[in-house]
Amino acid sequence: MTTFDEVLAEAQKNDRICPQPRKWDQLYKMLPKRRGKDGKREPALPLILAAWWHAPAYAKIDRLREHIEWADNHGCLDEVYAFLRALPEDDWLHDYD
């Protein structure tokens, strides 16, 4: 059984920040969605499109972590882990990019 820590380690290896926008959108679409009590979408959207250019690296790291935690709490962590492991290195934004 996959653990949150294993998935997080995969997401952070090789100085990774987050998947590139198209891949991050694909990951997001795997997550079960719902509306919170305040009407906001949960989980929060990935920092892509206009947000990609304005969000600092730490915000992208935190949002991806939120998505992994959401997957863990909603029964799709194995699927997310398989997706992230299959991404070639070119499909990731790195700290040195």
Buried (B, 14 or more C-beta within 10 A) or exposed (E): EBEBEEBBEBBBEEEBBBBBBEBBBBBBEEBEEEEEEEEEEBBBEBBBEEBBEEBEEEBBBBBBBBBBBBBBEBEBBEBBBEBBEEBEEEBBBEEEE
